[in-house]
């Protein structure tokens, strides 16, 4: 497995993603989706593959390339 294209460390288990990042405005991203981080400590956006990692969770500080894709939190 390879590391996700972008990771974002967050302090809450419920996060929103609209594809906006590094100069790309939300209008050029994707529809806003809500994601829920579960006991794995991370979730991946199904649109842009951005990985959200819960600060202090099991995935925080882990080698991201060893973690599988985990995007089933979309829409919760």
Secondary structure as the mmCIF struct_conf table of DSSP 4:
data_model
#
loop_
_struct_conf.conf_type_id
_struct_conf.id
_struct_conf.beg_label_comp_id
_struct_conf.beg_label_asym_id
_struct_conf.beg_label_seq_id
_struct_conf.end_label_comp_id
_struct_conf.end_label_asym_id
_struct_conf.end_label_seq_id
BEND BEND1 UNK A 5 UNK A 5
STRN STRN1 UNK A 7 UNK A 10
BEND BEND2 UNK A 11 UNK A 13
STRN STRN2 UNK A 14 UNK A 17
BEND BEND3 UNK A 19 UNK A 19
STRN STRN3 UNK A 21 UNK A 21
TURN_TY1_P TURN_TY1_P1 UNK A 22 UNK A 23
STRN STRN4 UNK A 24 UNK A 24
HELX_RH_3T_P HELX_RH_3T_P1 UNK A 26 UNK A 28
BEND BEND4 UNK A 29 UNK A 29
STRN STRN5 UNK A 33 UNK A 36
TURN_TY1_P TURN_TY1_P2 UNK A 39 UNK A 40
BEND BEND5 UNK A 41 UNK A 41
STRN STRN6 UNK A 42 UNK A 44
TURN_TY1_P TURN_TY1_P3 UNK A 46 UNK A 48
STRN STRN7 UNK A 51 UNK A 54
TURN_TY1_P TURN_TY1_P4 UNK A 55 UNK A 56
BEND BEND6 UNK A 57 UNK A 57
TURN_TY1_P TURN_TY1_P5 UNK A 58 UNK A 61
BEND BEND7 UNK A 62 UNK A 62
HELX_RH_3T_P HELX_RH_3T_P2 UNK A 64 UNK A 66
BEND BEND8 UNK A 67 UNK A 67
HELX_LH_PP_P HELX_LH_PP_P1 UNK A 68 UNK A 69
TURN_TY1_P TURN_TY1_P6 UNK A 72 UNK A 75
#
